Amino acid sequence: MHGNLQNGKTFARTVLALEGITSVKTNPVIGSALIHFDEKRIKHKQIIGFLEKKGYFSLAKARTSDQVIKHAAEMILEHL
């Protein structure tokens, strides 16, 4: 999806087809997606499982925001 508007649109259509998804907003510049959903109709684990099955996401490779920030700080310090 990163850098490809059409892939972002395809992703959004695919995810919106899931019952309980209320909206999907993609950002092809950074390759991100914001998914809003009704917790009474679908659980976040179901969404993650669906995204993994479709090849859009890998929980094993995912990093938390804290991990990303720590890595960026380490890289900056390395260059100083």
N, C-alpha and C positions, 0 to 999 in steps of 0.2 A: 504494500500500500504506500510505502514511503516514496514520495516523488511521482506518484501515478494517480491522477484524479479518477480515472476510470476504475482502477482497482478499488479505490475507496468507495466509489458508488456501488460496485458489485458487493463489497463487504457489507455495506449498510443495508442493501436489499436482502442479502442472505440472512443477516441477523434479525432484521425486522420481521422476517417470516416466522420467527419463534413466537409462540403464544406467550404474552406477558411482557414483551419488549415494547416500550412506549415511544422511544426515540433513539436514534443513533446519529451522532455527529462525528464526522471524520476530519482529520487534518493531514492531508497528504504531504505538507511541507515537513512535518516531523514524524509522520507515520503513526499517529495516535488515533484512538477512537474513544468517545465518551458514550457509554451505553446506559440509558435510563430504563428501569424495569419495575414492574409491580411485584414486590416480594411475596404477595399472596398467590400469585399465579406462576412464578418461576423463581427458583433459587439461584444465587450466584454460582454455586458449584455446577449447576446444570448448564449455565452459560459458558463457564470455563471448559467444561467437558465438551460441549458443542464446538467451541472455538478450537480446541485441541484436535478433535476428530476431523474438522475441516482443514486443519493445517495452518490456521491463523495464529496460533498461540502454543507455547510450550511452557507449562508450569515448571518443568525441570530447569529451564534456562532463564526463567523470570527472575528479576532482581527487584528488591524493594527500593523505594526512594532513598532511604538511608544508605543502602549499599551503593547506589549510583553516586550520591553526594560524596561518600567516603572515597570512592575510586577517583572521582574528579579532583578532590582535595589532594590526594596522594600524587596524582599526575602533576598538579600545579606545583606542589612542593618539590617534586623531583626536578622540575625545570628551573627552580629558583636556586 
